[in-house]
Amino acid sequence: MAYVDGFVIPVPKRKVKAYIKMAREGFRMWRKHGALDYKECVADDLRPAGMPSVFPTMARLKPGETVVFSYIVYRNRAHRDSVNKKVMKEMKDLQGPPKDMPFDMKRMAYAGFKVVVG
């Protein structure tokens, strides 16, 4: 059964372009090392009519921020662990994480999920 890493990330609107640049590099790395799919999605409608506004609350958005919802798809959890190990090694070998992250990593939500339908 497939496995997904999911992320909810608050990003200052003024840093969205820098985030996208970083995300393109992430796409390249994760796909190179075997991820089946990789998506980075910038919020377009955080307050849909008739629905509670959960994402802004969950991301603890501050004025001037938006939400990025991201996910990476793998064959299974073991495949995820293998791909992530390779990605982390390559990042360390290159230069480590970006020195000027375009978001506050302490407020990023991340978890792994078993796909049960799809």
Helices and strands as residue ranges (DSSP letters): E 3-12, G 13-15, H 16-32, E 37-42, H 54-58, E 65-74, H 77-94, G 105-107, E 109-114
